[in-house]
Amino acid sequence: MQLCGHEVGGRQPLFLIAGTCVIESEQMTMDVAGQLKEITDKLGIPFIYKSSFDKANRTSTKSYRGPGLEAGLAILEKVKKEFNLPVLTDVHEDTPLAEVASVVDVLQTPAFLCRQTNFIVNVASQGLPVNIKKGQFLAPWDMQHVADKAKSTGNQQIMLCERGTSFGYNTLISDMRGLPTMRNMDCPVVYDATHSVQQPGGQGGASGGQREFVPVLARAAVATGIAGVFMETHPEPEKALSDGPNSWPLHKMTALLEMLQAIDATVKQQDFIEDELLAGR
């Protein structure tokens, strides 16, 4: 699949989607985008900047949601122009999709909305690449129906993103078997390494997280042969206005990406030997 000027999926090199969970300020967004561009340019990793102008699925009404549509899109547009970077943002059922699609390069659908047929079809109908997050309540093989809905629009630029599965109260787990299962749906698979360590509602009025396990799960996911990694990062995660507990520290991104890049290169030196069995051949 072509994604923002790069061929992704199969044995193509790993790509990265990263940025702050939510746009906190123009200055922070520009600083983070600039640092991530510098890192990924040095490592030769295809990179898409991610941040949300509105986080609708917050734990509490008191939680910070973002600057809103107009201000948020203006900031993302500035990132595109100043750094020559493609940008991605979340959209929701009440988002003016055409307006957002006129600015960003990739649309992302929240996990909780993956079963909403009209929503998925409407997003895919914008003609942009779409990163569809797998619901925490879905089995990996159930994502075939979601992918089929999106592709029914004629849009073949559909990615499937794993972000963990509900296991118990405030707990998510990642079943690595689901990644090659979804890979065989003819969609590039992205692994969300930071939301997968999230503890939904784990702090009462906010979600918790275990960022120390981000590298552990990211290494395991890359070893399955995924197309890309999604990570939320922040200069000071303890002060982040959204998803701080599961955000990876910005100053540690280079070391983690170098490790993931090495694993990816090793795994993709030859065909995936499990694919024939997964395809029933």
N, C-alpha and C positions, 0 to 999 in steps of 0.2 A: 504494500500500500504506500502511496505517496503521502507524506505528512510534512507540510511546511518546507518543501524543497528537498526532503530526504526520503529515500526508500527505507521503510521500516518493516519489521516482522521477519519471519523465517530465520535465516542465519545472518541478517544484517546487524551491525553493531547496536548496542544499547543506546537508547535516547533517554533524556531526562525532562520531566515536567517538575518545576520547583518554584517556590516563592513563599511569601507569607500567606497564612490562612486567609486573612482578610486585609484589605487596604486600610492601614492605620493612619498614614499621612502620605502626602506626595513625596516628601523628602526621604522617608524611610523606604518607600517603594523604589525610588530611583537608586538609592544606595544599595539595596539588596539586589535589584536587577543588574546593576553595574558590576557588583562583585561576582555574582553567579555567571555573568557573561564572561568575565575575565577568567574564571576558573574553568568553565566548559570550553572556551576557546583554546586555552592552554592544553587541555586534555583531549581536544578533538571530539567532544561529545555533542551530538545534536541536542539543542536545548530550546524549550518552550517555557516562557515565564508565566507563572500562575498566581493569581490573587483574586479574591472575590469582592465585588462592590456591595453585595448584600448577602449575609448568611441567614437564610430564613429558618434553618433547622437548629436554632440554638436551644439550650436546655431551659433557660429562663427568659422571661420578658425583660429582665434587667441586663441581660448579656448584650455586649456591643455587637452590632450587626454590620457595620461598615458605613461608608460615606454616602451610599445611595447611588442610583443609576447614573445621573448626569455627571456628578463629580467623579465617580469611580471610572466611568468610561473615558473621561478626559485624561485621567492619570494613566490608564492603560495605553491610551493612544500616544501619550508622551513617551512611555517606555518603548513602544514600537518605533517611533521616529528617532529618538535619541540613540538607541542602542541597536537599531535594526534587528529587533527580536520579534518572533511571533509570540502572541499572548493568548492565554486561555482563561476563561472565567466560568463560574457556575451560573446556570439559569434555573428558573423555577416556573411553576405553572402560570403565574401571573406576570412573568417577565415579558416585556415587548421584544420578542425574539428578533425581529427584523432589525430593530435599532441596535441591539447588541451585536448581531452578526455583521453589521456594517463596519464595526470597529475591530472586533477580535478575529483571531485566526482559527481557534478551536473552541467548541462549546462543550461544556461538561454537565452531565445530569447527575443530581444527587442520588445516592443509593436508595433512599426511602421512596423515590418516585419511579424506580425502574419498571414497575408493573403498570404504570399509568399509560395506557395505550395511546390516547390522544396526545399526551405530552411528548412521549418518545417520538411519535410520528411527526409532530409539529417541529420538534428540534431538528430531527434528521432532514426535514424538508427545507431547511435553510441552506442546504448545499455545502456546509462546512464540515470538516472532520468533527466527529463527536466521540468524546470519551464517556462511555456509559458505565457508571459505577454499579457493581453487583450489589443487590440488596443484602443486608446482614441476615436476612431471613430466607434467602434462596440457596438451593443447591447449585453447584457450578453448571450442571447440565441443563438446568432450567433457563440459563442465559441464552440458549439457542433460540428460544421463542422471542426474547427481547431483541436479539440481533436481527431476527427475521422481520420483526415489526419495523425496525429502523431501516433495513435494506429494502423494504417494500416500497419506499419512496423513490428508489433509484439511486440513493446515496450509498456508495460502497465503502466510504471512508469511515468505517465504524470500528472503534476500539472497545474492548471490554476490560474493565478495571476491577481487580480484587481488592477489597478493603477490610477483610475479616468477616467472620460469621458469628452471630450471637451464640454464646455458649451458656451463659448463666447471668445472674444479676451483675450488671456493670462490667461484663467481661466479653472479650472477643477472642476468637482463635483463628489461625490461618491454616487451612489444609492445603499443603503444597500440591497434592494430587489434582486439585481443581484448576491449577494454572495450565498444565498440558491439556486437560480436558477442554478448557475454553480455547486454547490455541488451535485445536482441531475444528473450530467453528469458522475457520477462514477469517478470523478477526485478530489483529495484533493485540496481545495481552499486555496490560500495564499492571504493575503491582504497586499499590499505595502502601508504602512502608511505614508511614507515620500514623495514618488513621487506623492501621491494623494493630497498633499498640495503645489505642485510645481505650479509656474506660468510661463508656457513656454514662453520664449522670453520676460518675463516681465520687464527685465532690459535693453532692447534694444539689446545689444550684448551678453547678457547672460540671463539665466532663473532666476526668482525670486522664492520666496516661503514664506509660512507662517508656520514656524515650531511650533508656539504656538498652532496650531490646530492638531498636530500629535497625542497627547494623546486623544483628543476628538474623532477623527475618528477611532483610534485604539481601543478604548473602545467599540465604536458602532459596529465595525466589529467583534471583538471577541465575542460580545453578540449574533451574528447571528450563531455562532457555526463553524467558520472556522477552518481549520487544522493548519495553521501557519501564522506568521506575518513576513513581510520583512521590515527592517528598515536600512536606511543608517545613520551612526553615525560618529562623528568626535570629537577629543579632543578640537578643537577650530573651530567650524563651520564658524565663521566669516573669518577665514583664509584658509578655504578649497579651493582646486583648482578646484573642481567640485561639484555642487549641495549643496554648503554651506547653502544657505537660507532655504532649506528644510531638512537639516540633523539634527538629534536629538543629543544634547550634550551628549558625552560619560558619563560624571559624573552624568547624570540624568537617565541613563538606568536602574539601579537597581530599583528605585522607580516606574518607568513606568512598568517594567516587573512584579513586585510584584502585581501591580494592575490588569494587564491583566491576570496573572495567576489565581488570585482569581475569576475574572469574568468567565474565561474559566471553572474552576472547578465547579462553580455553574450551568452554562448553560448545561454542559455535564453530569449532574447527572441523567438525564432522556432523553428519545428519543425526537427528535425534532417534536413537534406536527404538524408542518406545512407540513411535508414531504409527508403525504398521499395526501393532496390537490395538492401539487406541482407535484406529480407523476400522478395525474389524477385518483386517486383511490377513 
